[in-house]
Amino acid sequence: MAFISFQPHDHFDVPTWTGSDSTTTINNMAFKPDMIWIKNYSGTGHPVLNDSTKGIGFNWIPSGNNANDTTNYVASYTADGFTLTGNIANSNDASDRYVGACWKANGATTASNTTGSINSTVQANTTSGVSVVTWTGTGANGTIGHGLGIAPKLLLVKSTGLSDRGIMGDFGTTFIADPQTDGIQFAYGGAQLQDYATFWNDTLPTTSVFSVGSDAKTNPSNGVMVGYAFAEVKGFSKFGFYSGTGNVAGTKVYCGFKPKWIMIKSTTTGDDWGARSTVTTGFGVGGQRTRNMVFNSSGSQTSANVQFESNGFRLASSSTGNNQENTKYIYMAFA
């Protein structure tokens, strides 16, 4: 970890657990998590996104066109983990296996932010470049403070009242002349990166604010919004794109660290939003992780293999899901 002054496991972790019909506590993490992305990776269960700003009972289920889900998947946040309600297929059901990507923000302590033209509430971790942002939409062009002090490279936003999957803006897609106008529907297999100037008001994020336009998916009039802002921190996180080769020997994607968790999506083909992690034991051969945790459905699959390496990852298949020749893929990676 020569690039950074902190230990990644103090800010990000990926616990796994075997489900139960009873309340289950996931602990022994080095921090109190503030954002959790849960996925069943052995059975059938939709992904669950929860954060400590909105709290338990305010969940984002991105695999379908859903408004806020009020199920108490996460029963509570603890000093070193979280507690799950039992007997729920999406998060904690007997004999199924689960993985949770967990980020530290600010220990559930939020602050009002008036930097932008639209007031926001932020829970920011300026060390690791992660912020949970909430605001009430205006339906008109505006700016929103994120609290990071450096410009986010990736935004993921969702209206809690709108039945949709959410929108991602990946501002590291330099193969596009104007990434500030582009967005992709999160967790929809058929989604492709497209030009939507009204998502981000044709404006890149700055060190203090990100911009939204008039689109109901990013800034609905009087709609309650939640956004996850990620700034790239050398040695901890990496966001960007690569071009597939179709070669099973593998395209190498350099991150500057060994990733613990990655998510990949084709920008032009109707393929899965797939997450892979080094912790999904029992699904690896020779360092390859064959369990692709699908975020756009309730299932998982064993394809689109990835080889985790000391300074990045390598695509170990010719699957259209991650390495089709001449196809561009976006990714997010964390140490």
C-alpha positions, 0 to 999 in steps of 0.5 A, spaced: 500 500 500 505 504 498 500 509 494 496 511 500 497 513 508 491 508 510 489 501 510 484 499 505 480 494 510 479 500 515 474 503 510 472 498 505 471 490 506 467 485 503 464 480 508 461 473 506 456 469 510 451 463 510 444 465 511 439 463 516 432 463 518 434 467 524 437 474 526 444 474 524 450 479 526 456 480 521 462 483 525 469 483 526 470 489 521 475 494 522 469 500 522 462 501 522 459 500 515 455 506 512 453 503 505 452 496 504 451 492 497 448 485 499 448 479 494 446 472 494 451 468 490 449 461 491 441 461 490 436 466 488 436 473 491 435 480 488 441 485 490 440 490 496 443 497 497 442 500 504 446 506 507 446 509 514 443 516 512 437 513 510 437 508 515 434 501 515 427 500 511 430 505 506 433 500 501 434 500 493 433 494 489 436 495 483 435 489 479 428 492 477 424 498 476 422 499 484 421 505 488 424 505 495 423 498 499 421 498 506 423 491 508 428 491 514 433 487 511 439 490 515 436 490 522 441 495 525 448 497 524 453 495 529 460 498 531 464 493 527 458 490 522 451 489 521 445 485 523 441 482 518 433 480 519 433 472 518 429 468 513 429 473 507 432 470 500 435 477 498 439 478 504 439 472 509 436 465 508 438 458 510 443 455 507 444 460 501 451 464 501 451 472 501 457 477 500 456 484 502 460 490 499 461 495 505 464 502 505 465 507 511 462 514 510 462 518 517 459 513 522 452 515 520 453 522 522 451 527 517 452 534 515 448 540 511 451 542 505 449 549 502 455 549 497 450 548 491 444 551 488 440 545 491 441 544 499 444 537 500 445 532 506 452 529 506 455 523 510 462 524 507 469 520 508 474 524 505 480 519 506 477 514 502 473 518 497 466 516 498 460 520 500 452 518 501 448 524 499 441 526 499 437 532 496 430 534 494 429 535 487 427 541 483 426 539 476 431 544 474 438 545 473 442 545 479 448 543 483 449 539 489 454 539 494 458 532 495 463 534 501 469 530 498 473 536 497 476 532 490 471 531 484 467 524 484 469 520 478 463 516 479 456 517 481 450 513 482 443 516 484 436 514 485 429 517 486 426 513 492 419 515 490 420 513 482 420 506 480 426 505 476 433 502 477 437 508 478 443 512 474 450 511 473 455 517 471 462 514 470 466 520 468 472 516 467 470 514 460 475 518 456 473 514 450 467 518 449 469 526 448 463 528 453 462 523 459 459 529 462 453 528 458 453 520 458 449 516 463 447 508 464 441 505 467 444 501 473 443 494 474 439 493 467 442 488 463 440 491 456 443 498 458 448 502 454 451 508 455 448 513 452 448 521 451 443 524 456 445 531 457 439 532 462 442 527 467 448 532 469 446 538 465 452 537 461 457 539 466 463 534 470 463 534 477 468 539 481 471 538 488 465 541 491 459 539 487 456 535 482 451 538 477 444 535 475 439 537 470 431 536 469 431 529 468 426 525 473 431 520 474 436 525 477 433 531 479 425 530 480 421 536 482 420 535 490 423 528 489 427 525 495 434 523 492 440 519 494 446 519 491 453 515 492 459 519 490 466 516 489 472 519 488 478 516 485 483 515 491 490 512 488 491 505 491 484 504 494 479 505 488 479 505 481 474 507 476 474 507 468 474 503 462 477 498 458 477 495 451 475 487 450 479 483 446 476 476 446 482 473 448 481 468 453 489 469 455 486 476 458 486 483 457 490 486 463 486 492 467 491 496 471 489 499 478 495 500 482 493 495 487 490 488 488 482 489 487 478 485 493 471 487 489 470 489 482 463 491 478 463 491 470 458 492 465 459 493 457 457 500 455 454 497 448 451 490 449 446 487 453 450 484 458 450 483 466 452 488 471 457 483 474 460 483 481 466 479 482 470 478 489 476 475 492 472 473 498 467 468 494 471 462 496 469 455 492 468 459 486 475 460 484 480 456 480 487 458 479 486 465 482 480 466 477 473 468 480 468 464 476 462 466 480 459 473 477 454 476 482 449 479 477 446 485 480 441 486 474 437 479 476 435 475 482 440 470 480 448 468 479 452 465 474 459 462 473 461 466 467 465 472 465 471 469 469 476 474 472 483 473 474 485 478 480 492 480 480 497 484 485 496 490 481 489 489 477 485 484 474 485 480 468 479 478 464 480 470 463 474 469 458 472 471 451 465 472 454 461 478 452 460 480 459 467 482 460 471 481 454 468 481 447 473 483 442 472 491 440 467 492 446 468 498 451 467 496 458 466 500 464 468 498 471 469 500 479 474 497 483 476 497 490 482 494 494 
